[in-house]
């Protein structure tokens, strides 16, 4: 019996290469989403933590919290939880990428006639779909506990866009780090992410912290997204008179773009040199 193998044509022009990359990225993203839907334990664990934090800080500790300038603490809290969930997503990205490398999945992709850029792009597509689902569930949870937006649907959508922009930027950081660490190392990332997300304006205003600590929290990229979303949602506690607090939307766009500019090429380069 004769078997005929069809080799796809090599893309020549930039447009063909872009189409090739996007097509392969869509296929790889589909593979990642299939694995995600077949792992309900992961889905539940990703959603349980933010919901528990909302209940703990919103109802158990919230009565002792004071919002700078006044206002409902749960409305102050929810944008911080939204952003914290987007940041915590980097641990999932790192874990999936590190496991793919350890199990040889990445090596199998590299032996196929597919775009190498499409592989990492597909990972980012899959993680963004996961993040949209998580964020929608959290928004519904926020509405249940009394949070809401007060500046109209256009600004609310802009706030959601800033949250997803932060997540998209951190995906590339997660891919880059995940290509360097073992699955065990990726699992240990929580010990670094936890203080990073607490050392921000997630739960309290930086102005209520000691001076040096407040300055670090104010310039935390996550704080910019939290401040910007509070402003766009019309929630209390937008910020103080510091420069970061007065220009939150500028920083909420600038920080993620800077992270993408640094880590996207690093992640692509690392993937191409994975066997070296």
NORBELUR-V333213 format. One record per residue. N is the residue number from 0. RES is the residue in one small letter. PSI is psi in radians with two decimals (NA if undefined). NEAR is the number of other ideal C-beta (glycine too) atoms within 10 Angstrom. Layout:
n,res,psi,near
N,RES,PSI,NEAR
N,RES,PSI,NEAR
//
This chain:
n,res,psi,near
0,x,2.39,2
1,x,2.28,3
2,x,2.21,4
3,x,2.14,4
4,x,2.27,4
5,x,2.04,5
6,x,2.17,6
7,x,2.52,8
8,x,2.51,8
9,x,2.20,9
10,x,2.42,14
11,x,-0.83,8
12,x,2.90,8
13,x,-0.66,8
14,x,-0.73,9
15,x,-0.70,12
16,x,-0.69,14
17,x,-0.77,13
18,x,-0.71,13
19,x,-0.80,19
20,x,-0.79,20
21,x,-0.68,16
22,x,-0.82,14
23,x,-0.62,21
24,x,-0.67,22
25,x,-0.71,13
26,x,-0.79,15
27,x,-0.67,22
28,x,-0.71,20
29,x,-0.72,13
30,x,-0.72,15
31,x,-0.66,19
32,x,-0.60,16
33,x,-0.78,11
34,x,-0.66,14
35,x,-0.79,19
36,x,-0.39,11
37,x,0.14,9
38,x,1.25,11
39,x,-0.47,9
40,x,-0.73,7
41,x,-0.73,16
42,x,-0.80,16
43,x,-0.75,9
44,x,-0.64,11
45,x,-0.55,20
46,x,-0.42,16
47,x,-0.78,10
48,x,-0.94,14
49,x,-0.59,21
50,x,-0.72,16
51,x,-0.71,10
52,x,-0.71,17
53,x,-0.80,21
54,x,-0.70,13
55,x,-0.92,11
56,x,-0.59,18
57,x,-0.60,24
58,x,-0.65,12
59,x,-0.87,9
60,x,-0.27,12
61,x,-0.53,19
62,x,-0.37,8
63,x,-0.06,7
64,x,2.48,15
65,x,2.18,13
66,x,2.20,19
67,x,2.17,17
68,x,-0.05,12
69,x,2.88,9
70,x,2.94,15
71,x,2.26,17
72,x,-0.61,22
73,x,-0.57,20
74,x,-0.60,23
75,x,-0.66,29
76,x,-0.73,26
77,x,-0.76,29
78,x,-0.58,29
79,x,-0.69,27
80,x,-0.69,25
81,x,-0.86,26
82,x,-0.68,29
83,x,-0.69,25
84,x,-0.69,23
85,x,-0.68,26
86,x,-0.74,20
87,x,-0.41,21
88,x,-0.39,24
89,x,-0.53,25
90,x,-0.67,21
91,x,-0.77,22
92,x,-0.84,27
93,x,-0.77,28
94,x,-0.78,20
95,x,-0.79,24
96,x,-0.78,28
97,x,-0.69,24
98,x,-0.67,17
99,x,-0.68,21
100,x,-0.79,20
101,x,-0.60,14
102,x,-0.01,11
103,x,0.09,10
104,x,-0.74,16
105,x,-0.66,20
106,x,-0.68,12
107,x,-0.69,10
108,x,-0.67,21
109,x,-0.35,15
110,x,-0.14,7
111,x,2.70,10
112,x,1.08,9
113,x,2.81,19
114,x,2.22,23
115,x,-0.65,16
116,x,-0.56,20
117,x,-0.50,21
118,x,-0.89,24
119,x,-0.58,27
120,x,-0.68,22
121,x,-0.67,26
122,x,-0.71,26
123,x,-0.68,21
124,x,-0.82,21
125,x,-0.76,23
126,x,-0.58,26
127,x,-0.69,16
128,x,-0.76,14
129,x,-0.75,22
130,x,-0.66,23
131,x,-0.76,14
132,x,-0.82,14
133,x,-0.78,21
134,x,-0.68,19
135,x,-0.73,11
136,x,-0.70,16
137,x,-0.68,22
138,x,-0.73,18
139,x,-0.70,9
140,x,-0.72,18
141,x,-0.73,24
142,x,-0.61,12
143,x,-0.66,10
144,x,0.09,16
145,x,0.03,12
146,x,2.75,23
147,x,2.96,14
148,x,2.58,22
149,x,0.16,10
150,x,0.29,14
151,x,2.81,11
152,x,-0.56,8
153,x,-0.81,9
154,x,-0.58,16
155,x,-0.73,18
156,x,-0.63,12
157,x,-0.68,18
158,x,-0.75,25
159,x,-0.69,19
160,x,-0.69,14
161,x,-0.66,25
162,x,-0.76,24
163,x,-0.53,16
164,x,-0.75,19
165,x,-0.76,28
166,x,-0.75,28
167,x,-0.71,19
168,x,-0.76,24
169,x,-0.35,27
170,x,-0.76,30
171,x,-0.60,25
172,x,-0.73,19
173,x,-0.71,28
174,x,-0.80,27
175,x,-0.84,23
176,x,-0.68,22
177,x,-0.49,29
178,x,-0.14,21
179,x,-0.35,13
180,x,2.90,18
181,x,2.88,13
182,x,-0.63,18
183,x,-0.70,10
184,x,-0.68,14
185,x,-0.68,25
186,x,-0.50,15
187,x,-0.01,13
188,x,-0.34,21
189,x,-0.55,11
190,x,-0.34,8
191,x,-0.61,11
192,x,-0.62,17
193,x,-0.94,12
194,x,-0.55,9
195,x,-0.72,16
196,x,-0.41,21
197,x,-0.51,15
198,x,1.05,17
199,x,-2.96,26
200,x,0.53,33
201,x,-0.88,24
202,x,-0.48,19
203,x,2.80,21
204,x,2.47,22
205,x,-0.46,26
206,x,-0.29,17
207,x,0.00,15
208,x,2.87,16
209,x,2.62,8
210,x,-0.91,8
211,x,-0.63,8
212,x,-0.67,11
213,x,-0.63,19
214,x,-0.73,13
215,x,-0.79,13
216,x,-0.66,22
217,x,-0.59,23
218,x,0.04,16
219,x,2.24,22
220,x,-0.57,22
221,x,-0.64,24
222,x,-0.63,27
223,x,-0.79,29
224,x,-0.70,33
225,x,-0.83,32
226,x,-0.76,30
227,x,-0.73,26
228,x,-0.63,29
229,x,-0.72,24
230,x,-0.77,21
231,x,-0.61,25
232,x,-0.33,24
233,x,0.50,16
234,x,2.76,27
235,x,2.90,15
236,x,0.66,26
237,x,-0.69,24
238,x,-3.11,24
239,x,-2.66,18
240,x,0.11,7
241,x,2.78,14
242,x,-0.79,10
243,x,-0.65,21
244,x,-0.43,20
245,x,-0.24,13
246,x,0.92,15
247,x,-0.69,23
248,x,-0.69,17
249,x,-0.81,13
250,x,-0.58,23
251,x,-0.40,28
252,x,-0.73,17
253,x,-0.78,13
254,x,-0.90,20
255,x,-0.70,22
256,x,-0.66,11
257,x,-0.76,13
258,x,-0.74,19
259,x,-0.79,17
260,x,-0.55,12
261,x,-0.86,14
262,x,-0.42,20
263,x,-0.92,21
264,x,-0.57,12
265,x,-0.72,16
266,x,-0.76,25
267,x,-0.73,18
268,x,-0.74,11
269,x,-0.69,18
270,x,-0.73,21
271,x,-0.52,13
272,x,0.40,9
273,x,-0.56,13
274,x,0.14,7
275,x,NA,5
//
